[in-house]
Amino acid sequence: MSLNIVVLVKQVPDTSEVRMDPVRGTLIREGVPSIVNPFDVFAIEAGLALRDAYGGKVTLLSMGPSQAGAALREGISMGADDAVLISDRAFAGSDTLATSYALATAVKKIGQNAGAGVDLILAGRQAIDGDTAQVGPGVAEQLGMPSITCVSKIESLSQNGTGPNLRLRRMLEDGYQVVEVGLPAVLSVVKDINKPRLPSLRGMMKSKTYNLPTWTAADIAADTTLCGLSGSATRVKRIFSPEKRARGETLEGGAAEQAKTLVQRLRDSGFSI
Ligand SMILES: Cc1cc2nc3c(=O)[nH]c(=O)nc-3n(C[C@H](O)[C@H](O)[C@H](O)COP(=O)(O)OP(=O)(O)OC[C@H]3O[C@@H](n4cnc5c(N)ncnc54)[C@H](O)[C@@H]3O)c2cc1C
């Protein structure tokens, strides 16, 4: 069994203190060093491990400005076979809907180029800047594929009557859920799924000389009315930092005494208890 795997990789600012442009409602990226979105490193490792176990190919895919190529090169140095950057002014200002459309359209082209479609798409659980966790499921929706979120373990891959089948664990708040899904499918992964490998010397050499394909909207035959701001269903209306709230008071004593004090305070404030 050989798998054609695509991993979605987003380049994000190297900080959890994301600053926003209050006028444009977009992220301020200038002067902030960039990294591979941490969750995506786990998605890359998941793709590489499946390829190593079952054969096939891992292609990394990112949408962003040309600098995002650096994130893809990092993934190549970990051992990915190929990478594609989609970059075009038509993609600028995309919300998650337009981002999902553009990425899904590029996935179709990767599948067409391979001649056999894409078997599995892996994404991080969420991007640490946008934080919506919508793009993985959004790409699945655009491609008409099942979407499994919060994947914390890939238990097995087997072949059944209808084709390849993955058995997975999904992380829940107080346990896990075992899910089986037929391929092709889209998975978004959490950090518990694996321990990402370090870049190898061979991978680092390859990433330095790798001729990164950059596709425009025309190259992937994207409908530009569905891309960028015109394809976005949402608009950022206002960006603000929440006002700091005055610190609350912790009542003295044990639970019974606290309850008594609270009831008295409510009575004093005019509540009839
Ligand atoms: C009106 C509007 C305008 C915006 N304009 C801009 C803008 O001009 N510039 C800008 O940078 N952002 C812009 N954004 C934010 C942008 O839409 C999101 O960053 C983007 O859609 C991804 O969403 P997210 O960061 O929440 O990713 P999530 O959904 O949290 O990401 C989940 C996973 O999806 C994959 N993924 C997400 N984004 C990408 C990507 N670009 N390439 C490859 N894989 C990806 C990764 O695997 C990631 O781990 C805008 C948002 C809105 C609402």
PDBQT file of the ligand as one rigid body, heavy atoms in Angstrom, charges set to zero:
ROOT
HETATM    1  C1  LIG A 301     -11.222  39.114   6.747  1.00  0.00    +0.000 C 
HETATM    2  C2  LIG A 301      -9.931  38.412   7.042  1.00  0.00    +0.000 A 
HETATM    3  C3  LIG A 301      -8.787  38.835   6.419  1.00  0.00    +0.000 A 
HETATM    4  C4  LIG A 301      -7.591  38.203   6.666  1.00  0.00    +0.000 A 
HETATM    5  N1  LIG A 301      -6.489  38.653   6.033  1.00  0.00    +0.000 NA
HETATM    6  C5  LIG A 301      -5.322  38.046   6.245  1.00  0.00    +0.000 A 
HETATM    7  C6  LIG A 301      -4.157  38.491   5.598  1.00  0.00    +0.000 A 
HETATM    8  O1  LIG A 301      -4.186  39.466   4.829  1.00  0.00    +0.000 OA
HETATM    9  N2  LIG A 301      -2.981  37.841   5.821  1.00  0.00    +0.000 N 
HETATM   10  C7  LIG A 301      -2.934  36.767   6.669  1.00  0.00    +0.000 A 
HETATM   11  O2  LIG A 301      -1.858  36.194   6.843  1.00  0.00    +0.000 OA
HETATM   12  N3  LIG A 301      -4.012  36.328   7.305  1.00  0.00    +0.000 NA
HETATM   13  C8  LIG A 301      -5.204  36.934   7.129  1.00  0.00    +0.000 A 
HETATM   14  N4  LIG A 301      -6.294  36.503   7.780  1.00  0.00    +0.000 N 
HETATM   15  C9  LIG A 301      -6.164  35.357   8.635  1.00  0.00    +0.000 C 
HETATM   16  C10 LIG A 301      -6.271  34.142   7.760  1.00  0.00    +0.000 C 
HETATM   17  O3  LIG A 301      -7.554  33.998   7.262  1.00  0.00    +0.000 OA
HETATM   18  C11 LIG A 301      -5.984  32.939   8.571  1.00  0.00    +0.000 C 
HETATM   19  O4  LIG A 301      -4.707  33.050   9.145  1.00  0.00    +0.000 OA
HETATM   20  C12 LIG A 301      -6.002  31.716   7.705  1.00  0.00    +0.000 C 
HETATM   21  O5  LIG A 301      -7.253  31.604   7.072  1.00  0.00    +0.000 OA
HETATM   22  C13 LIG A 301      -5.742  30.455   8.487  1.00  0.00    +0.000 C 
HETATM   23  O6  LIG A 301      -6.610  30.410   9.585  1.00  0.00    +0.000 OA
HETATM   24  P1  LIG A 301      -5.998  30.089  10.980  1.00  0.00    +0.000 P 
HETATM   25  O7  LIG A 301      -4.753  30.880  11.108  1.00  0.00    +0.000 OA
HETATM   26  O8  LIG A 301      -7.045  30.258  12.004  1.00  0.00    +0.000 OA
HETATM   27  O9  LIG A 301      -5.576  28.565  10.793  1.00  0.00    +0.000 OA
HETATM   28  P2  LIG A 301      -6.173  27.288  11.504  1.00  0.00    +0.000 P 
HETATM   29  O10 LIG A 301      -7.452  26.913  10.884  1.00  0.00    +0.000 OA
HETATM   30  O11 LIG A 301      -6.125  27.433  12.995  1.00  0.00    +0.000 OA
HETATM   31  O12 LIG A 301      -5.041  26.274  11.022  1.00  0.00    +0.000 OA
HETATM   32  C14 LIG A 301      -5.207  24.856  11.114  1.00  0.00    +0.000 C 
HETATM   33  C15 LIG A 301      -4.209  24.198  10.205  1.00  0.00    +0.000 C 
HETATM   34  O13 LIG A 301      -4.538  24.496   8.851  1.00  0.00    +0.000 OA
HETATM   35  C16 LIG A 301      -3.337  24.612   8.080  1.00  0.00    +0.000 C 
HETATM   36  N5  LIG A 301      -3.226  25.979   7.536  1.00  0.00    +0.000 N 
HETATM   37  C17 LIG A 301      -3.832  27.120   7.977  1.00  0.00    +0.000 A 
HETATM   38  N6  LIG A 301      -3.482  28.168   7.185  1.00  0.00    +0.000 NA
HETATM   39  C18 LIG A 301      -2.636  27.673   6.250  1.00  0.00    +0.000 A 
HETATM   40  C19 LIG A 301      -1.909  28.239   5.176  1.00  0.00    +0.000 A 
HETATM   41  N7  LIG A 301      -1.980  29.545   4.873  1.00  0.00    +0.000 N 
HETATM   42  N8  LIG A 301      -1.123  27.419   4.416  1.00  0.00    +0.000 NA
HETATM   43  C20 LIG A 301      -1.047  26.095   4.691  1.00  0.00    +0.000 A 
HETATM   44  N9  LIG A 301      -1.691  25.504   5.705  1.00  0.00    +0.000 NA
HETATM   45  C21 LIG A 301      -2.475  26.281   6.470  1.00  0.00    +0.000 A 
HETATM   46  C22 LIG A 301      -2.190  24.279   9.029  1.00  0.00    +0.000 C 
HETATM   47  O14 LIG A 301      -1.937  22.913   8.969  1.00  0.00    +0.000 OA
HETATM   48  C23 LIG A 301      -2.775  24.654  10.395  1.00  0.00    +0.000 C 
HETATM   49  O15 LIG A 301      -2.149  23.972  11.455  1.00  0.00    +0.000 OA
HETATM   50  C24 LIG A 301      -7.517  37.120   7.571  1.00  0.00    +0.000 A 
HETATM   51  C25 LIG A 301      -8.680  36.698   8.209  1.00  0.00    +0.000 A 
HETATM   52  C26 LIG A 301      -9.869  37.351   7.956  1.00  0.00    +0.000 A 
HETATM   53  C27 LIG A 301     -11.113  36.882   8.686  1.00  0.00    +0.000 C 
ENDROOT
TORSDOF 0
